[in-house]
């Protein structure tokens, strides 16, 4: 069994180590908000409005553990997540009924909005992936979907299947008051208490939030209509610039964007992979280079 849930040889490793994940993560939240029931589920059962960064960090922790953690770590975390989801209910404003949050339709939408955002943003920002690699990423993410209570066959496993799913789901999407407020909030968030010291620099956050918004699919931006449209090449250039800048940060510096438990998990992953023969001299990010992988032939007994 490999030292991490997703080994360095996986496409997931390449996508999830790319710093465009920050754009993809916020874009995923904006896309998820278009599903009324998924949006009401978040609005009614979390402190998202008071602590948006905490929500993003918790999402980053789950994605990190399901990629770089051990099988035991993700099994424990996934069990807790499923237990929480199983206990929560959503008030359906259309019918007045309370419904379970862990319905497959809602879980599927959240999964697909998230992973399609990671993949689309990374590719557009310049991460070199062939069409076959893009399909492989979504196929690998089928296993991740099982951690939240779905079956692997419940979710798209290729780009074509993902595009078909999104097209089939679009008639059920709409901009609720909560969705519109969420997008505005993600572009201009209220700073939580522990980050009040950053408030003077809040105007500097807006370009990031706006870039997340502009990375949405055309049809999603048309539904929201939150900002004036920009030429597509301008947005693509901004995404590429963001990627180059963020990917130039030393890994240990970038790690401080995560909660401490996530940083500790990443350090354990480095140690395990080093023990398996991977060259971690340039950190986890450096393991995108196959030359830093162990020679499996040398590890095989004669």
C-alpha positions as CSV (number, residue, x, y, z in Angstrom):
1,X,0.0,0.0,0.0
2,X,1.4,3.4,-0.9
3,X,2.5,5.9,1.8
4,X,-0.2,8.3,0.7
5,X,-3.8,7.9,-0.5
6,X,-2.9,9.3,-3.9
7,X,0.8,8.5,-4.8
8,X,3.0,11.0,-6.6
9,X,2.5,9.1,-9.8
10,X,-1.2,10.0,-9.9
11,X,-2.7,13.0,-11.8
12,X,-4.4,14.0,-8.6
13,X,-1.0,14.7,-7.1
14,X,-0.1,17.1,-9.9
15,X,-3.5,19.0,-9.8
16,X,-3.8,19.2,-6.0
17,X,-0.2,20.4,-5.5
18,X,-0.8,23.3,-7.9
19,X,-1.3,26.6,-6.2
20,X,-4.3,27.3,-8.5
21,X,-6.2,25.2,-6.1
22,X,-7.0,28.3,-4.1
23,X,-8.8,29.8,-7.1
24,X,-10.4,26.5,-7.9
25,X,-11.6,26.1,-4.3
26,X,-13.4,29.5,-4.2
27,X,-14.7,29.0,-7.7
28,X,-16.1,25.7,-6.6
29,X,-18.0,27.3,-3.7
30,X,-19.4,29.9,-6.1
31,X,-20.5,27.1,-8.5
32,X,-21.9,24.9,-5.7
33,X,-24.1,27.9,-4.6
34,X,-26.1,27.7,-7.8
35,X,-27.8,24.5,-6.5
36,X,-30.6,25.8,-4.2
37,X,-30.7,22.8,-1.9
38,X,-26.9,22.6,-1.7
39,X,-26.8,26.4,-1.0
40,X,-29.5,26.2,1.7
41,X,-27.6,23.3,3.3
42,X,-24.5,25.4,3.7
43,X,-26.4,28.5,4.7
44,X,-28.5,26.8,7.4
45,X,-25.9,24.4,8.9
46,X,-22.6,26.3,9.0
47,X,-21.0,29.5,10.2
48,X,-19.9,30.3,6.7
49,X,-20.8,34.0,6.9
50,X,-18.8,34.5,10.1
51,X,-15.8,32.3,9.1
52,X,-15.5,31.9,5.3
53,X,-11.7,31.3,5.6
54,X,-12.4,28.5,8.1
55,X,-14.7,26.8,5.6
56,X,-12.0,27.1,2.9
57,X,-9.4,25.7,5.2
58,X,-11.6,22.8,6.3
59,X,-12.2,22.0,2.6
60,X,-8.4,22.2,2.0
61,X,-7.8,19.9,4.9
62,X,-10.3,17.3,3.5
63,X,-8.8,17.5,0.0
64,X,-5.3,17.4,1.5
65,X,-5.9,14.3,3.7
66,X,-7.7,12.5,0.8
67,X,-4.6,13.2,-1.3
68,X,-1.5,13.2,0.9
69,X,-2.7,11.6,4.1
70,X,-2.7,7.9,5.0
71,X,-5.7,5.6,4.4
72,X,-6.3,5.5,8.1
73,X,-6.3,9.3,8.3
74,X,-8.8,9.7,5.5
75,X,-11.0,6.9,6.8
76,X,-11.3,8.5,10.2
77,X,-11.9,12.0,8.7
78,X,-14.4,10.7,6.2
79,X,-16.3,8.9,8.9
80,X,-16.7,12.1,10.9
81,X,-17.8,14.0,7.8
82,X,-20.5,11.4,6.9
83,X,-21.7,11.3,10.5
84,X,-22.1,15.1,10.5
85,X,-23.9,15.1,7.1
86,X,-26.2,12.3,8.2
87,X,-27.4,14.3,11.2
88,X,-28.1,17.6,9.3
89,X,-31.4,18.7,7.7
90,X,-32.2,21.4,5.1
91,X,-35.4,23.5,5.0
92,X,-36.5,23.4,1.4
93,X,-37.9,26.9,0.9
94,X,-39.7,25.7,-2.3
95,X,-41.8,23.1,-0.4
96,X,-41.5,24.0,3.2
97,X,-40.3,20.5,4.0
98,X,-37.1,19.5,5.9
99,X,-34.9,17.1,4.0
100,X,-31.7,15.2,4.6
101,X,-28.5,16.9,3.7
102,X,-26.7,13.6,2.7
103,X,-28.9,12.9,-0.3
104,X,-26.9,11.6,-3.3
105,X,-28.1,14.4,-5.6
106,X,-26.7,17.1,-3.3
107,X,-23.5,15.2,-2.5
108,X,-22.9,14.6,-6.2
109,X,-23.4,18.2,-7.1
110,X,-20.9,19.4,-4.5
111,X,-18.3,16.9,-5.5
112,X,-18.6,17.7,-9.2
113,X,-18.6,21.4,-8.8
114,X,-15.5,21.1,-6.7
115,X,-13.4,18.7,-8.7
116,X,-14.4,20.2,-12.1
117,X,-13.3,23.6,-10.7
118,X,-9.9,22.3,-9.6
119,X,-9.3,20.7,-13.0
120,X,-10.7,23.6,-15.2
121,X,-8.8,26.3,-13.4
122,X,-5.5,24.4,-13.3
123,X,-5.6,23.6,-17.0
124,X,-6.6,27.1,-18.0
125,X,-3.9,28.6,-15.8
126,X,-1.2,26.5,-17.6
127,X,-0.8,23.2,-15.8
128,X,0.2,20.9,-18.6
129,X,-2.3,18.0,-18.7
130,X,-3.2,15.9,-21.8
131,X,-6.9,15.1,-22.4
132,X,-6.1,11.6,-21.2
133,X,-4.6,12.9,-17.9
134,X,-7.7,15.1,-17.4
135,X,-9.9,12.0,-17.7
136,X,-7.6,10.1,-15.4
137,X,-7.9,12.8,-12.8
138,X,-11.7,12.7,-12.7
139,X,-11.5,8.9,-12.6
140,X,-9.2,9.0,-9.6
141,X,-11.6,11.4,-7.9
142,X,-14.4,8.8,-8.1
143,X,-12.7,7.1,-5.2
144,X,-12.6,10.4,-3.3
145,X,-16.4,10.7,-3.7
146,X,-16.8,7.4,-1.8
147,X,-15.5,9.2,1.3
148,X,-18.5,11.4,1.5
149,X,-21.0,8.6,1.1
150,X,-21.3,8.3,-2.7
151,X,-20.6,5.2,-4.9
152,X,-17.8,5.6,-7.4
153,X,-20.1,5.0,-10.3
154,X,-22.4,7.8,-9.0
155,X,-20.0,10.5,-10.3
156,X,-18.4,11.4,-13.7
157,X,-15.1,9.7,-14.5
158,X,-14.1,11.6,-17.6
159,X,-14.2,15.1,-19.0
160,X,-17.0,14.2,-21.4
161,X,-19.1,12.6,-18.6
162,X,-18.5,15.7,-16.4
163,X,-19.6,18.1,-19.2
164,X,-22.7,15.9,-19.8
165,X,-23.5,16.0,-16.1
166,X,-23.2,19.7,-15.8
167,X,-25.3,20.3,-18.9
168,X,-28.0,17.9,-17.5
169,X,-28.0,19.7,-14.1
170,X,-28.1,23.3,-15.3
171,X,-31.9,23.4,-15.6
172,X,-32.1,22.8,-11.8
173,X,-29.8,25.6,-10.9
174,X,-30.7,29.2,-10.1
175,X,-29.5,32.2,-8.2
176,X,-31.2,32.3,-4.9
177,X,-30.8,35.2,-2.5
178,X,-28.4,33.1,-0.5
179,X,-26.3,32.3,-3.6
180,X,-26.1,36.0,-4.7
181,X,-25.1,36.9,-1.1
182,X,-22.5,34.2,-1.1
183,X,-20.8,35.3,-4.3
184,X,-20.7,38.9,-3.1
185,X,-19.3,37.7,0.2
186,X,-16.6,35.6,-1.4
187,X,-15.5,38.6,-3.4
188,X,-15.6,40.9,-0.4
189,X,-15.6,38.8,2.8
190,X,-16.0,39.9,6.4
191,X,-12.8,39.2,8.2
192,X,-13.2,36.7,11.1
193,X,-12.1,37.8,14.5
194,X,-8.7,36.0,14.3
195,X,-7.9,37.8,11.0
196,X,-9.1,41.3,11.9
197,X,-5.5,42.5,11.7
198,X,-5.8,41.9,7.9
199,X,-8.7,44.3,7.5
200,X,-6.6,47.3,6.3
201,X,-5.5,45.1,3.4
202,X,-9.0,43.8,2.5
203,X,-9.2,45.8,-0.7
204,X,-6.2,43.7,-1.9
205,X,-8.4,40.6,-1.6
206,X,-10.9,41.8,-4.1
207,X,-8.8,41.0,-7.3
208,X,-8.4,37.5,-6.0
209,X,-12.2,37.1,-5.4
210,X,-13.0,38.7,-8.7
211,X,-10.5,36.3,-10.5
212,X,-12.3,33.3,-8.9
213,X,-15.6,34.7,-10.2
214,X,-14.3,35.3,-13.7
215,X,-13.0,31.8,-13.8
216,X,-16.5,30.4,-13.6
217,X,-18.1,28.9,-16.7
218,X,-19.7,31.5,-19.0
219,X,-23.2,30.2,-18.2
220,X,-22.6,30.5,-14.5
221,X,-21.4,34.1,-14.8
222,X,-24.4,34.9,-17.0
223,X,-26.7,33.6,-14.2
224,X,-25.0,35.6,-11.5
225,X,-24.3,38.8,-13.4
226,X,-22.3,40.1,-10.5
227,X,-19.5,41.9,-12.4
228,X,-19.1,43.3,-15.9
229,X,-17.7,40.9,-18.3
230,X,-14.0,40.8,-19.2
231,X,-12.4,39.4,-22.4
232,X,-11.5,35.8,-21.9
233,X,-7.8,36.3,-22.8
234,X,-7.5,38.8,-20.0
235,X,-8.8,36.4,-17.4
236,X,-6.6,33.6,-18.8
237,X,-3.6,35.8,-18.5
238,X,-4.5,36.7,-14.9
239,X,-4.9,33.0,-14.0
240,X,-1.5,32.2,-15.5
241,X,0.2,35.1,-13.7
242,X,-1.4,34.0,-10.4
243,X,-0.2,30.4,-10.9
244,X,3.4,31.5,-11.7
245,X,3.6,33.8,-8.7
246,X,2.1,31.3,-6.2
247,X,4.0,28.3,-7.5
248,X,7.3,30.3,-7.0
249,X,6.6,30.4,-3.2
250,X,8.7,28.0,-1.1
251,X,6.6,25.0,0.0
252,X,7.1,25.7,3.7
253,X,6.0,29.3,3.3
254,X,2.9,28.3,1.3
255,X,2.0,25.7,4.0
256,X,1.2,28.5,6.4
257,X,-1.9,29.2,4.4
258,X,-3.3,25.9,5.9
259,X,-4.5,25.1,9.4
260,X,-1.9,23.5,11.7
261,X,-3.4,20.0,11.5
262,X,-3.1,20.2,7.7
263,X,0.5,21.4,8.0
264,X,1.3,18.5,10.4
265,X,-0.3,16.0,8.0
266,X,1.8,17.3,5.1
267,X,5.0,17.0,7.1
268,X,4.1,13.4,8.0
269,X,3.6,12.7,4.3
270,X,7.1,14.0,3.5
271,X,8.6,11.8,6.1
272,X,6.7,8.7,4.9
273,X,7.5,9.3,1.3
274,X,11.2,9.9,2.1
275,X,11.3,6.6,3.9
276,X,9.8,4.9,0.8
277,X,12.7,6.2,-1.4
278,X,11.2,9.3,-2.9
279,X,13.5,12.3,-3.1
280,X,11.7,14.9,-1.0
281,X,14.6,17.4,-1.1
282,X,12.3,19.8,-2.9
283,X,9.2,18.9,-0.9
284,X,6.0,17.4,-2.0
285,X,5.8,19.9,-4.9
286,X,9.1,18.5,-6.3
287,X,7.7,15.0,-6.5
288,X,5.8,16.0,-9.7
289,X,9.2,15.2,-11.3
290,X,9.4,11.4,-12.0
291,X,13.2,11.6,-11.6
292,X,12.5,12.0,-7.9
293,X,10.5,8.8,-7.7
294,X,12.3,5.6,-6.5
295,X,13.5,3.1,-9.0
296,X,10.9,0.4,-8.5
297,X,13.2,-2.1,-10.2
298,X,15.8,-1.5,-7.6
299,X,13.3,-2.2,-4.9
300,X,12.1,-5.5,-6.3
301,X,13.9,-8.6,-4.9
302,X,15.9,-10.6,-7.5
